[in-house]
């Protein structure tokens, strides 16, 4: 009876065939008419509030992600963003050599300032640190110049809500890295083969 009662209340909350449910109850007692009316009113108001809240949240997110109204404002926002990136990059470059190592970069990502900046820009970086480095470190030398750092972060803007774009960028970076490694090995193999051929020719 308890499970049947719960199922009946769920159907009433979802307004599913509620007249068929309410009719026998009202024949038993008029009290059930007030109970059903109040129950359905409260449930529908609660559902409406939830739906309204979700819609408002999505609208706020979309409005926050929309670009500035004019090209000038967009360029100004980009310049301000790059200035803040440069300030944080300088803080991360502890040895002042113009490069940020893997350790320095990972320490930078843990700072609250960097996390807030990425959140405001809608940047959603991969959870695994090596995936993050693969997306930003173009030449694969294990260090990031400011150009690599800035361009990589700018490419990731908006990926917090668009994970497909990030996945495509990661796949592209991974394939590019594999191609470069393969090309390097082929070049080394070709040079070795040429040297062997020259040695044999001299002999």
C-alpha positions as CSV (number, residue, x, y, z in Angstrom):
1,X,0.0,0.0,0.0
2,X,2.9,2.4,0.7
3,X,4.4,1.9,-2.7
4,X,1.0,2.3,-4.4
5,X,0.5,5.5,-2.4
6,X,3.9,6.8,-3.5
7,X,3.1,6.0,-7.1
8,X,-0.2,7.8,-6.8
9,X,1.4,10.9,-5.5
10,X,4.0,10.8,-8.2
11,X,1.3,10.6,-10.9
12,X,-0.5,13.6,-9.2
13,X,2.7,15.6,-9.1
14,X,3.2,14.9,-12.8
15,X,-0.5,15.7,-13.6
16,X,-0.8,12.2,-15.1
17,X,-4.5,11.1,-15.3
18,X,-5.2,13.0,-12.1
19,X,-9.0,13.1,-12.7
20,X,-9.1,9.3,-12.8
21,X,-7.2,9.2,-9.5
22,X,-9.2,12.0,-7.8
23,X,-12.7,10.8,-8.7
24,X,-12.8,7.7,-6.4
25,X,-11.0,9.6,-3.7
26,X,-13.6,12.4,-3.7
27,X,-16.4,9.9,-3.6
28,X,-15.0,8.6,-0.4
29,X,-14.6,12.0,1.2
30,X,-14.8,15.7,0.2
31,X,-11.6,16.3,2.2
32,X,-9.6,14.6,-0.6
33,X,-10.6,17.4,-3.0
34,X,-8.8,20.0,-0.9
35,X,-5.9,17.7,-0.3
36,X,-5.4,17.0,-4.0
37,X,-5.8,20.6,-5.0
38,X,-3.2,21.8,-2.4
39,X,-0.8,18.9,-3.2
40,X,-0.9,19.6,-7.0
41,X,-0.6,23.3,-6.4
42,X,2.5,23.0,-4.2
43,X,4.1,20.4,-6.6
44,X,3.5,22.4,-9.7
45,X,4.8,25.6,-8.1
46,X,8.0,23.7,-7.0
47,X,8.5,22.2,-10.5
48,X,7.9,25.6,-12.0
49,X,10.5,27.2,-9.7
50,X,13.1,24.5,-10.6
51,X,12.5,25.0,-14.4
52,X,12.6,28.8,-14.0
53,X,15.8,28.5,-12.0
54,X,17.5,26.3,-14.6
55,X,16.5,28.6,-17.5
56,X,17.7,31.7,-15.6
57,X,21.0,30.1,-14.9
58,X,21.5,29.1,-18.5
59,X,20.5,32.6,-19.7
60,X,23.0,34.2,-17.3
61,X,25.8,31.9,-18.5
62,X,25.0,32.7,-22.1
63,X,24.9,36.4,-21.4
64,X,28.2,36.2,-19.5
65,X,29.8,34.4,-22.4
66,X,28.6,36.8,-25.1
67,X,31.3,38.9,-26.7
68,X,31.5,42.7,-26.1
69,X,29.1,44.9,-28.1
70,X,31.8,46.4,-30.4
71,X,35.1,45.3,-32.0
72,X,36.9,48.0,-29.9
73,X,35.5,46.7,-26.7
74,X,36.4,43.1,-27.7
75,X,40.0,44.1,-28.5
76,X,40.3,46.1,-25.2
77,X,39.0,43.0,-23.3
78,X,41.5,40.8,-25.1
79,X,44.4,43.2,-24.2
80,X,43.3,43.4,-20.6
81,X,43.2,39.6,-20.5
82,X,46.7,39.3,-22.0
83,X,48.0,41.8,-19.5
84,X,46.7,39.8,-16.7
85,X,48.2,36.6,-18.2
86,X,51.6,38.4,-18.6
87,X,51.5,39.5,-14.9
88,X,50.8,35.9,-13.8
89,X,53.4,34.5,-16.2
90,X,56.0,36.8,-14.7
91,X,55.1,35.6,-11.2
92,X,55.4,32.0,-12.4
93,X,58.8,32.5,-14.0
94,X,60.8,32.2,-10.8
95,X,64.2,32.1,-12.4
96,X,63.5,35.0,-14.8
97,X,64.8,33.3,-17.9
98,X,61.7,34.1,-20.0
99,X,60.4,30.5,-19.9
100,X,58.0,28.7,-17.6
101,X,58.9,25.1,-16.9
102,X,56.4,22.3,-16.3
103,X,56.8,22.6,-12.5
104,X,56.3,26.4,-12.6
105,X,53.3,26.1,-14.9
106,X,51.6,23.5,-12.7
107,X,52.2,25.7,-9.6
108,X,50.7,28.6,-11.5
109,X,47.5,26.7,-12.2
110,X,47.1,26.0,-8.5
111,X,47.0,29.7,-7.6
112,X,43.6,31.3,-6.8
113,X,44.3,34.2,-9.1
114,X,44.9,31.9,-12.1
115,X,41.9,29.8,-11.3
116,X,39.6,32.9,-11.1
117,X,41.0,34.3,-14.3
118,X,40.4,31.0,-16.2
119,X,36.9,30.8,-14.7
120,X,36.0,34.4,-15.8
121,X,37.3,33.6,-19.3
122,X,35.3,30.3,-19.5
123,X,38.5,28.2,-19.8
124,X,38.1,24.6,-18.9
125,X,41.5,22.9,-18.9
126,X,41.9,19.1,-18.8
127,X,42.1,17.5,-15.4
128,X,45.3,15.6,-16.2
129,X,48.4,17.9,-16.1
130,X,50.1,16.2,-19.0
131,X,47.0,16.7,-21.2
132,X,47.2,20.4,-20.3
133,X,50.8,20.7,-21.2
134,X,50.2,18.9,-24.5
135,X,47.5,21.5,-25.4
136,X,49.8,24.5,-24.6
137,X,53.4,23.3,-25.4
138,X,53.5,23.4,-29.2
139,X,57.1,22.5,-29.7
140,X,57.1,19.8,-26.9
141,X,60.3,21.1,-25.3
142,X,58.8,20.9,-21.8
143,X,58.8,24.7,-21.3
144,X,56.3,27.4,-22.2
145,X,57.2,30.8,-23.7
146,X,54.7,33.6,-23.1
147,X,53.5,33.3,-26.7
148,X,52.7,29.6,-26.2
149,X,51.1,30.2,-22.9
150,X,49.0,33.1,-24.1
151,X,47.9,31.6,-27.4
152,X,47.1,28.3,-25.7
153,X,45.0,29.9,-23.0
154,X,43.2,32.1,-25.6
155,X,42.4,29.0,-27.7
156,X,40.8,27.4,-24.6
157,X,38.4,30.3,-24.0
158,X,34.8,29.0,-23.9
159,X,35.8,25.3,-23.4
160,X,34.3,25.2,-19.9
161,X,30.9,24.9,-21.5
162,X,32.0,23.4,-24.8
163,X,34.0,20.2,-24.0
164,X,33.8,19.0,-27.6
165,X,36.0,21.8,-28.8
166,X,38.6,21.0,-26.2
167,X,38.5,17.3,-27.1
168,X,39.1,18.2,-30.8
169,X,42.0,20.4,-29.9
170,X,43.5,17.7,-27.7
171,X,43.2,15.1,-30.4
172,X,44.7,17.5,-32.9
173,X,47.6,18.3,-30.6
174,X,48.2,14.6,-29.8
175,X,48.2,13.7,-33.5
176,X,50.5,16.6,-34.4
177,X,52.9,15.5,-31.7
178,X,52.9,11.9,-32.9
179,X,53.5,13.1,-36.5
180,X,56.5,15.3,-35.3
181,X,58.0,12.4,-33.4
182,X,57.5,10.1,-36.3
183,X,59.1,12.6,-38.7
184,X,62.1,13.1,-36.4
185,X,62.6,9.3,-36.2
186,X,62.4,9.0,-40.0
187,X,64.8,11.9,-40.5
188,X,67.3,10.3,-38.1
189,X,66.8,6.9,-39.8
190,X,67.4,8.5,-43.2
191,X,70.6,10.2,-42.1
192,X,71.9,6.9,-40.6
193,X,71.1,5.1,-43.9
194,X,72.9,7.8,-45.9
195,X,76.0,7.6,-43.7
196,X,76.1,3.9,-44.1
197,X,75.8,4.1,-47.8
198,X,78.6,6.7,-48.0
199,X,80.8,4.5,-45.9
200,X,80.2,1.5,-48.1
201,X,80.8,3.6,-51.2
202,X,84.2,4.7,-49.8
203,X,85.1,1.1,-49.0
